[in-house]
C-alpha cells in the first residue's frame, strides 16, 4: 500500500510533464499537414483561397507548435 506522501508526489510529477505529444511531434502538426493538403487541392482551382490558406499555414508554422518533421512533410505534399 502506498503512503500518502508518495501518492501526492506522483500526482505532482504527472502535472509537470509537457503536453501529451509523442516523440518530437508538435501539438499543431496534424492541423498544419491538413492545411497543406487542402492547399494542394485548392491551388489548381481557386488561387486566391489557396494563397490565403498557405499564409495561414505558414503563420501556424511560425507561431504555433509545429515540428520540423511536419514542415518537411508539408513541403513534400
NORTALIN-V581700 format. One line per field, one symbol per residue. burial: # if it has 24 or more other C-alpha atoms within 12 Angstrom, else .. A space follows every 10 residues. Layout:
# NORTALIN-V581700
burial = ???
This chain:
# NORTALIN-V581700
burial = .......... .......... .....#.### ###.##.##. .......... ..##..##.# #...###..# #..#...
